[in-house]
Structure formats: C-alpha cells, structure tokens
Amino acid sequence: MSDPRQAFLKVSWVNVLLNALKISVEGTLGILTGSLALTADAAHSVADLLASGVVLVWGRSVYEDADDSHPHGHNRFEPLSALFVGGVLVLLGLKLLYDASHSILTGVTAEYSIWLIIGLLFALGDMYVCYWYTDKINEKLQLPSLRALAADSLNDLYTTGAALIGVLGMAVGYPILDPIAGGVVSLLVIHQGVDISRENVQYLADSAPPASDQAKIKKRIRDHPAVHGVHDFVAYYSGHTIEVEFHAEVEQDLTLVDAHDLESELRERVREIDPVSDVHVHLDPAGLGEWKDADDSATLST
C-alpha cells in the first residue's frame, strides 16, 4: 500500500459517511412509524458515528512523527481510539438490553409498513459495504481501531437483522419478536465491546507480548553469529507495536566501528519482526559472564 495514512483516512471517512446515511434512513422511518426496532438501530448507529469520528480524529495520530511533546511517537493514540469504540459498544449493549427488557414488559405499539422492510434491507447493505471495505483495507494496515470499527459494522448487521426479524414479526402478528431478538443481539454487542476493550487496555498498559513472540525475537538475536548470549531482555507494547530492549554478549576485541555496525545490524534484524518498532541494544564484552548468571526465564515477563 503506497500511502497507509491516506488509506486510513479514506476508510475512516467511509465509516463516518455510511453510518450517517444509515442513521438518516432508519431514524426517519422509525420516527414516522413509531418502530422501536428502527429507532433503536438508528440510535445504535449514532454511537457508531461518534466512535468512527473519534477514530478519524485520534487514530490518524499514529502516522504522525515523534515530536517534542511525544518523543516516542503517537502509537498509543490508535489503541486509545479503539478502546473508546469498545467502551461505546459495552454501553450501547447495556442500553439495548434495557430497552428490550422494557419493551417485553410494556409491549410494542408500532405500526407496520413495507417501508420498514425496505429501510432495514438498505441498512443491511449499507453496513455490509462498510464492514467489507474496512476489513479489506485493514488486512494491510493491521490497526486495532479499524479492526474495532469492522467488528462494530459486523455487529450492526446482527442488530439490523434482529430489527428485521422484529418488524417481520410485527407484520405477521408477533410484535414480541422485536424486543426478544434485540435482547439477544445486545448480549453479543456487550461481549464484542468487552473483547475490544480488553485487547486495547493491554496495548496501553505497556503489557508484555505473548511468550511465543518474545521467544521469536530472542531467537532472531541469538541466531546472529556474533552473539554469544542475551540477557536483560525486555519486550513490551507501545501502542499496538512492540519495543525491545536487551543486552547482547559479543567478542571483547571489536573495534568501535565494528561494535557500532553490529549494534545497527542487530537493531534492524529485530525490527524486521512484525510488529516490532523500536529496539534498544547494549553490547557487553565477552568474559563478564552476565548472561550466564542471568535468570533467562525472568526475561519473559514484564
């Protein structure tokens, strides 16, 4: 992809515009007919529109260079925006669950119209295009915020499908299907929101990547013929990327130029592993024995 930043901006705008279009169609039909299903689904999309806007504003910061106020770059803005999406999904799911329960207890008094079916079919097509395009672009970008938006669009297909079942039930004389279907889908929305939030809290809290990823990085370092040992190894998330720090034991008779070249080579060697971003290398001369005394198992934590 020639320009990841432009691709991110384009897909973010697509999410904003398609959600706005869905709100306009469903909101208008829901108000005119009194359909709780369409009104609730339009309200769902209001939250989606807000989340898309936040991703558009915050998420693009990941492509900005480091500056005086953010010397390590802006990587954390991207998972922060994804965390917001996850939080919105949880709150939205709880609201939908409440509305569904309330409707079951009080009953639904909406008037059926064929325009409700047409509006919901339009909404399904609208959100499918949004999901497909976001997921397609993010196959290359691999950004948590876009993954969250794609998951949100997929949830929209479920909630709109539930609304469609409710409207069809209204058409055949079973309006109770509307709140029942909405309650089931609201639980799916809550579950998805919790998963997205948990993933991005990990990115924001400088958590260690999985042990398998750390082992892969350490193997890449040890495979270099000039490295005799590795210790004081630390890997942690900085946003959705990984930063690595380690000490490598090398021959003690290296010239300053050779040591510099080796350090640069090790740094680039590790940065070839996705999603490693920054690497900090310290070279130790052979004979100190630090790597032999280090507890290697401890390097797989923090």
C-alpha positions as CSV (number, residue, x, y, z in Angstrom):
1,M,0.0,0.0,0.0
2,S,1.7,3.2,-1.2
3,D,0.3,5.6,1.4
4,P,-1.1,3.9,4.6
5,R,-2.1,7.3,6.1
6,Q,-4.3,8.2,3.2
7,A,-5.8,4.7,3.2
8,F,-6.6,5.1,6.9
9,L,-8.2,8.5,6.4
10,K,-10.3,7.2,3.4
11,V,-11.6,4.1,5.3
12,S,-12.4,6.3,8.4
13,W,-14.4,8.7,6.3
14,V,-16.3,5.8,4.7
15,N,-17.3,4.6,8.1
16,V,-18.4,8.1,9.1
17,L,-20.5,8.7,6.0
18,L,-22.1,5.2,5.8
19,N,-23.1,5.4,9.5
20,A,-24.6,8.9,8.9
21,L,-26.5,7.6,5.9
22,K,-27.9,4.7,7.9
23,I,-29.0,7.0,10.7
24,S,-30.8,9.3,8.3
25,V,-32.8,6.4,6.7
26,E,-33.6,4.4,9.8
27,G,-34.2,7.4,12.1
28,T,-36.7,9.0,9.7
29,L,-38.6,5.8,9.1
30,G,-38.5,4.9,12.9
31,I,-40.0,8.2,13.9
32,L,-42.6,8.2,11.2
33,T,-43.9,4.7,12.0
34,G,-43.1,4.5,15.7
35,S,-41.0,1.4,15.2
36,L,-38.8,0.7,18.2
37,A,-36.7,-1.6,16.2
38,L,-35.6,1.0,13.7
39,T,-35.4,3.8,16.3
40,A,-33.1,1.6,18.4
41,D,-31.0,0.6,15.5
42,A,-30.6,4.2,14.4
43,A,-29.6,5.1,18.0
44,H,-27.0,2.3,17.8
45,S,-25.6,3.9,14.7
46,V,-25.4,7.3,16.4
47,A,-22.9,5.7,18.8
48,D,-21.1,4.1,15.8
49,L,-20.9,7.5,14.2
50,L,-19.4,9.0,17.3
51,A,-16.9,6.1,17.5
52,S,-16.0,6.5,13.8
53,G,-15.4,10.2,14.3
54,V,-13.1,9.6,17.3
55,V,-11.1,7.0,15.3
56,L,-10.8,9.5,12.4
57,V,-9.5,12.3,14.7
58,W,-7.4,10.3,17.1
59,G,-6.5,7.2,15.1
60,R,-4.6,9.1,12.4
61,S,-2.2,10.4,15.1
62,V,-0.3,7.0,14.8
63,Y,1.0,8.2,11.4
64,E,2.5,11.5,12.9
65,D,6.2,11.6,13.5
66,A,7.7,11.9,17.0
67,D,7.9,15.5,18.3
68,D,9.0,17.3,21.5
69,S,5.8,16.5,23.3
70,H,5.6,12.9,22.1
71,P,9.3,11.7,21.7
72,H,8.3,8.1,21.3
73,G,5.7,8.9,18.6
74,H,1.9,8.7,18.8
75,N,1.4,4.9,18.8
76,R,-0.9,5.0,21.9
77,F,-3.4,7.3,20.3
78,E,-4.5,4.5,18.0
79,P,-5.4,1.8,20.7
80,L,-6.9,4.6,22.8
81,S,-9.4,5.3,20.0
82,A,-10.0,1.6,19.7
83,L,-10.6,1.4,23.5
84,F,-13.2,4.2,23.1
85,V,-15.0,2.1,20.4
86,G,-15.0,-0.9,22.8
87,G,-16.4,1.2,25.6
88,V,-19.1,2.6,23.4
89,L,-20.1,-0.9,22.4
90,V,-20.4,-2.0,26.0
91,L,-22.6,1.0,27.0
92,L,-24.7,0.6,23.8
93,G,-25.2,-3.1,24.5
94,L,-26.4,-2.4,28.0
95,K,-28.8,0.3,26.7
96,L,-30.2,-2.1,24.1
97,L,-30.7,-4.8,26.7
98,Y,-32.6,-2.4,28.9
99,D,-34.8,-1.2,26.0
100,A,-35.5,-4.8,25.0
101,S,-36.5,-5.8,28.6
102,H,-38.7,-2.7,28.9
103,S,-40.4,-3.4,25.6
104,I,-41.2,-7.0,26.7
105,L,-42.8,-5.7,29.9
106,T,-44.7,-2.8,28.4
107,G,-45.5,-4.0,24.9
108,V,-44.8,-2.5,21.4
109,T,-47.2,-0.1,19.8
110,A,-45.7,0.4,16.3
111,E,-47.5,0.4,13.0
112,Y,-46.2,-2.0,10.3
113,S,-45.2,-0.6,6.9
114,I,-43.4,-2.1,3.9
115,W,-41.1,0.9,4.2
116,L,-39.7,-0.6,7.4
117,I,-38.6,-3.6,5.5
118,I,-37.1,-1.5,2.7
119,G,-35.3,0.7,5.2
120,L,-33.8,-2.3,7.1
121,L,-32.7,-4.0,3.9
122,F,-31.0,-0.8,2.9
123,A,-29.3,-0.6,6.3
124,L,-28.1,-4.2,6.0
125,G,-26.5,-3.4,2.6
126,D,-25.0,-0.2,3.9
127,M,-23.3,-1.9,6.9
128,Y,-22.1,-4.9,4.8
129,V,-20.3,-2.5,2.5
130,C,-18.8,-0.7,5.5
131,Y,-17.7,-3.9,7.1
132,W,-16.3,-5.4,3.9
133,Y,-14.3,-2.3,2.9
134,T,-12.9,-1.6,6.4
135,D,-11.9,-5.3,6.8
136,K,-10.3,-5.3,3.3
137,I,-8.2,-2.2,3.9
138,N,-7.2,-3.3,7.4
139,E,-5.8,-6.6,6.1
140,K,-2.8,-4.4,5.1
141,L,-2.9,-1.7,7.8
142,Q,-3.5,-4.1,10.7
143,L,-4.7,-1.4,13.1
144,P,-6.7,-2.2,16.2
145,S,-9.0,0.9,15.7
146,L,-10.0,-0.2,12.2
147,R,-10.5,-3.8,13.5
148,A,-12.8,-2.4,16.1
149,L,-14.8,-0.4,13.5
150,A,-15.0,-3.5,11.3
151,A,-16.3,-5.5,14.3
152,D,-18.8,-2.8,15.0
153,S,-20.1,-2.8,11.5
154,L,-20.4,-6.6,11.8
155,N,-22.4,-6.1,15.0
156,D,-24.6,-3.7,13.0
157,L,-25.5,-6.5,10.7
158,Y,-26.7,-8.6,13.7
159,T,-28.6,-5.7,15.3
160,T,-30.2,-4.7,12.0
161,G,-31.0,-8.4,11.3
162,A,-32.7,-8.6,14.7
163,A,-34.7,-5.5,13.9
164,L,-35.7,-7.0,10.6
165,I,-37.0,-10.1,12.5
166,G,-38.9,-7.9,14.8
167,V,-40.5,-6.0,12.0
168,L,-41.4,-9.2,10.2
169,G,-42.9,-10.5,13.5
170,M,-44.9,-7.3,13.6
171,A,-46.2,-8.0,10.1
172,V,-47.4,-11.5,10.9
173,G,-48.9,-10.5,14.3
174,Y,-46.0,-11.3,16.7
175,P,-44.5,-8.0,17.8
176,I,-42.9,-9.6,20.8
177,L,-40.2,-10.9,18.5
178,D,-38.8,-7.4,18.2
179,P,-37.6,-7.0,21.9
180,I,-36.6,-10.7,22.2
181,A,-34.3,-10.5,19.2
182,G,-33.0,-7.2,20.4
183,G,-32.1,-8.6,23.8
184,V,-30.1,-11.5,22.3
185,V,-28.1,-9.2,20.0
186,S,-27.4,-6.7,22.8
187,L,-25.6,-9.5,24.6
188,L,-23.4,-10.1,21.5
189,V,-22.7,-6.3,21.4
190,I,-21.6,-6.3,25.0
191,H,-19.4,-9.3,24.5
192,Q,-17.7,-7.7,21.5
193,G,-17.1,-4.5,23.3
194,V,-15.5,-6.2,26.3
195,D,-13.2,-8.1,23.9
196,I,-12.1,-5.0,22.1
197,S,-11.6,-3.1,25.4
198,R,-9.5,-5.9,26.9
199,E,-7.2,-6.1,23.9
200,N,-6.5,-2.4,23.8
201,V,-6.0,-2.0,27.6
202,Q,-3.2,-4.4,27.1
203,Y,-1.7,-2.2,24.4
204,L,-2.0,0.9,26.6
205,A,-0.6,-0.6,29.8
206,D,2.8,-1.5,28.4
207,S,2.0,-5.2,28.8
208,A,4.4,-7.8,27.6
209,P,3.6,-9.5,24.3
210,P,2.9,-13.3,24.3
211,A,5.8,-15.5,25.3
212,S,5.9,-17.0,21.8
213,D,6.5,-13.6,20.3
214,Q,9.3,-12.9,22.8
215,A,10.9,-16.3,22.1
216,K,10.8,-15.5,18.3
217,I,12.6,-12.2,19.0
218,K,15.2,-13.7,21.2
219,K,15.9,-16.5,18.7
220,R,16.5,-13.9,16.0
221,I,19.1,-12.2,18.2
222,R,20.8,-15.4,19.2
223,D,20.9,-16.6,15.6
224,H,23.4,-13.9,14.8
225,P,26.9,-15.5,14.7
226,A,28.5,-12.6,16.6
227,V,26.2,-13.0,19.6
228,H,27.2,-15.4,22.4
229,G,24.4,-14.7,24.8
230,V,21.4,-12.5,25.6
231,H,20.3,-11.1,29.0
232,D,18.3,-8.2,30.5
233,F,15.7,-8.8,27.7
234,V,12.5,-6.8,27.9
235,A,9.7,-6.6,25.3
236,Y,6.6,-4.5,25.9
237,Y,3.7,-3.0,23.9
238,S,3.9,0.7,23.0
239,G,0.5,1.2,21.5
240,H,-0.1,-1.7,19.1
241,T,3.7,-2.1,18.3
242,I,6.4,-3.8,20.4
243,E,9.5,-2.1,21.8
244,V,12.5,-4.3,22.7
245,E,15.5,-3.8,25.0
246,F,18.3,-6.3,25.5
247,H,22.0,-6.8,26.3
248,A,24.0,-9.0,23.9
249,E,27.4,-10.5,24.7
250,V,29.9,-10.2,21.9
251,E,33.7,-10.5,21.4
252,Q,35.6,-8.0,23.5
253,D,38.2,-7.1,20.9
254,L,35.7,-5.5,18.5
255,T,36.7,-2.0,17.3
256,L,34.3,0.9,18.0
257,V,33.3,0.9,14.3
258,D,32.6,-2.9,14.3
259,A,30.6,-2.6,17.5
260,H,28.6,0.2,16.1
261,D,27.9,-1.7,12.9
262,L,26.9,-4.9,14.9
263,E,24.6,-2.9,17.1
264,S,22.9,-1.4,14.0
265,E,22.6,-4.8,12.4
266,L,21.0,-6.3,15.5
267,R,18.6,-3.5,15.7
268,E,17.5,-3.8,12.1
269,R,17.4,-7.6,12.4
270,V,14.9,-7.4,15.3
271,R,12.9,-4.7,13.6
272,E,12.2,-7.0,10.7
273,I,9.8,-8.9,13.0
274,D,6.3,-7.5,12.8
275,P,5.1,-5.6,14.9
276,V,8.4,-4.6,16.5
277,S,9.0,-0.9,16.1
278,D,11.9,0.4,18.3
279,V,14.9,-1.6,19.5
280,H,17.4,-0.6,22.2
281,V,20.7,-2.6,22.1
282,H,23.5,-2.7,24.7
283,L,26.7,-4.7,23.8
284,D,28.6,-6.5,26.6
285,P,32.2,-7.7,26.0
286,A,32.7,-11.5,26.4
287,G,34.1,-12.6,29.6
288,L,31.9,-10.7,32.1
289,G,29.6,-13.7,32.4
290,E,26.5,-11.6,33.0
291,W,24.4,-13.7,30.5
292,K,25.4,-16.9,32.2
293,D,24.2,-15.7,35.6
294,A,21.0,-14.1,34.4
295,D,17.7,-15.9,35.0
296,D,16.5,-16.3,31.4
297,S,13.0,-17.3,32.5
298,A,12.6,-13.9,34.2
299,T,13.1,-12.1,30.8
300,L,9.8,-13.4,29.6
301,S,7.8,-11.3,32.0
302,T,7.0,-7.6,32.2
